[in-house]
Amino acid sequence: MDHMADTPPVTLREITGDTVRSIVGLEVAEHQRAMVATNGLSISQAYFEPKGWFRGVYAGDEPVGFVMVHEDPDESEYFLWRFMIDHRHQGNGYGRRALELVIERVRTLPNATRLLTSYVPGPGSPGDFYHLLGFVDTGDEDHGELLTALDLEG
Ligand SMILES: CC(C)(COP(=O)(O)OP(=O)(O)OC[C@H]1O[C@@H](n2cnc3c(N)ncnc32)[C@H](O)[C@@H]1OP(=O)(O)O)[C@@H](O)C(=O)NCCC(=O)NCCS
């Protein structure tokens, strides 16, 4: 079935003093809480990390999620650090579209050969979401999280 006609466009927008509360107010479902930090913590960490690029995810004019990428062109490393869609807005294709927009951006950056991320395995894991989008597990682990990567050169 084609949902595109009634699906509002997804955009990644800079977070401002006027919008930060609405982004910090977004939450994953209770069973997903182990998967990702709160947006308040992520934005606080971004304040101390000049290589952190972060945006609010919007569906139309409604804030629905948050994304943060650690971008290090010198090391040829692009790492999807945080990614979430609020539980009230999941299952609408917003996560897929937002990640496609992130991928489109990273492709244009210097020395971008792959987009890496890691995920917590087990119930509620986003692992298969990443696999659907073309990510392939590298076989490596980081603090109990599995590393997975999207090849940007193929
Ligand atoms: C993972 C997440 C971002 C997906 O967002 P979403 O907007 O619900 O995803 P979409 O609606 O775009 O789903 C796209 C596809 O992925 C599938 N999918 C979504 N979440 C999935 C999951 N956890 N496992 C397997 N498949 C999943 C959907 O069924 C859909 O498949 P389809 O195109 O065949 O219908 C969201 O569930 C989330 O925020 N989870 C909690 C936080 C988290 O795990 N973040 C990642 C940290 S590494």
The ligand as an SDF file (V2000), in Angstrom:
LIG
                    3D

 48 50  0  0  0  0  0  0  0  0999 V2000
   14.5830    2.2160   15.4120 C   0  0  0  0  0  0  0  0  0  0  0  0
   13.6520    3.4140   15.2140 C   0  0  0  0  0  0  0  0  0  0  0  0
   14.4840    4.6780   15.0080 C   0  0  0  0  0  0  0  0  0  0  0  0
   12.7950    3.1460   13.9600 C   0  0  0  0  0  0  0  0  0  0  0  0
   11.9830    4.2850   13.7220 O   0  0  0  0  0  0  0  0  0  0  0  0
   10.5380    4.1610   13.0070 P   0  0  0  0  0  0  0  0  0  0  0  0
   10.1480    5.5160   12.5670 O   0  0  0  0  0  0  0  0  0  0  0  0
    9.5970    3.4210   13.8900 O   0  0  0  0  0  0  0  0  0  0  0  0
   10.8990    3.2400   11.7540 O   0  0  0  0  0  0  0  0  0  0  0  0
   10.1250    3.1960   10.3320 P   0  0  0  0  0  0  0  0  0  0  0  0
    8.6600    3.3580   10.5750 O   0  0  0  0  0  0  0  0  0  0  0  0
   10.7830    4.1330    9.3950 O   0  0  0  0  0  0  0  0  0  0  0  0
   10.4180    1.7020    9.8870 O   0  0  0  0  0  0  0  0  0  0  0  0
   11.0770    1.3850    8.6730 C   0  0  0  0  0  0  0  0  0  0  0  0
   11.0970   -0.1270    8.5590 C   0  0  0  0  0  0  0  0  0  0  0  0
   11.8640   -0.6800    9.6390 O   0  0  0  0  0  0  0  0  0  0  0  0
   11.0940   -1.6260   10.3650 C   0  0  0  0  0  0  0  0  0  0  0  0
   11.4810   -1.5060   11.7750 N   0  0  0  0  0  0  0  0  0  0  0  0
   11.3550   -0.4230   12.5590 C   0  0  0  0  0  0  0  0  0  0  0  0
   11.8690   -0.6660   13.7810 N   0  0  0  0  0  0  0  0  0  0  0  0
   12.3150   -1.9350   13.7560 C   0  0  0  0  0  0  0  0  0  0  0  0
   12.9720   -2.7730   14.6950 C   0  0  0  0  0  0  0  0  0  0  0  0
   13.2620   -2.3700   15.9380 N   0  0  0  0  0  0  0  0  0  0  0  0
   13.3130   -4.0250   14.3100 N   0  0  0  0  0  0  0  0  0  0  0  0
   13.0300   -4.4600   13.0560 C   0  0  0  0  0  0  0  0  0  0  0  0
   12.4310   -3.7080   12.1170 N   0  0  0  0  0  0  0  0  0  0  0  0
   12.0800   -2.4730   12.4660 C   0  0  0  0  0  0  0  0  0  0  0  0
    9.6540   -1.2370   10.1060 C   0  0  0  0  0  0  0  0  0  0  0  0
    8.7880   -2.3340   10.2670 O   0  0  0  0  0  0  0  0  0  0  0  0
    9.7160   -0.7680    8.6660 C   0  0  0  0  0  0  0  0  0  0  0  0
    9.7310   -1.8780    7.7980 O   0  0  0  0  0  0  0  0  0  0  0  0
    8.9330   -1.8580    6.3890 P   0  0  0  0  0  0  0  0  0  0  0  0
    9.5120   -0.7020    5.6120 O   0  0  0  0  0  0  0  0  0  0  0  0
    9.2460   -3.1820    5.8130 O   0  0  0  0  0  0  0  0  0  0  0  0
    7.5050   -1.6300    6.7620 O   0  0  0  0  0  0  0  0  0  0  0  0
   12.6840    3.5900   16.4030 C   0  0  0  0  0  0  0  0  0  0  0  0
   11.9960    2.3780   16.6260 O   0  0  0  0  0  0  0  0  0  0  0  0
   13.3660    3.9960   17.7030 C   0  0  0  0  0  0  0  0  0  0  0  0
   13.5330    5.1750   17.9870 O   0  0  0  0  0  0  0  0  0  0  0  0
   13.7470    2.9950   18.5390 N   0  0  0  0  0  0  0  0  0  0  0  0
   14.2570    3.2560   19.8750 C   0  0  0  0  0  0  0  0  0  0  0  0
   15.6150    3.9020   19.8700 C   0  0  0  0  0  0  0  0  0  0  0  0
   16.6610    3.1210   19.1260 C   0  0  0  0  0  0  0  0  0  0  0  0
   16.7210    1.8970   19.1800 O   0  0  0  0  0  0  0  0  0  0  0  0
   17.4960    3.8770   18.4020 N   0  0  0  0  0  0  0  0  0  0  0  0
   18.6370    3.3580   17.7330 C   0  0  0  0  0  0  0  0  0  0  0  0
   19.8100    3.4590   18.6590 C   0  0  0  0  0  0  0  0  0  0  0  0
   21.1830    2.5850   17.9910 S   0  0  0  0  0  0  0  0  0  0  0  0
  1  2  1  0
  2  3  1  0
  2  4  1  0
  2 36  1  0
  4  5  1  0
  5  6  1  0
  6  7  2  0
  6  8  1  0
  6  9  1  0
  9 10  1  0
 10 11  2  0
 10 12  1  0
 10 13  1  0
 13 14  1  0
 14 15  1  0
 15 16  1  0
 15 30  1  0
 16 17  1  0
 17 18  1  0
 17 28  1  0
 18 19  1  0
 18 27  1  0
 19 20  2  0
 20 21  1  0
 21 22  1  0
 21 27  2  0
 22 23  1  0
 22 24  2  0
 24 25  1  0
 25 26  2  0
 26 27  1  0
 28 29  1  0
 28 30  1  0
 30 31  1  0
 31 32  1  0
 32 33  2  0
 32 34  1  0
 32 35  1  0
 36 37  1  0
 36 38  1  0
 38 39  2  0
 38 40  1  0
 40 41  1  0
 41 42  1  0
 42 43  1  0
 43 44  2  0
 43 45  1  0
 45 46  1  0
 46 47  1  0
 47 48  1  0
M  END
$$$$
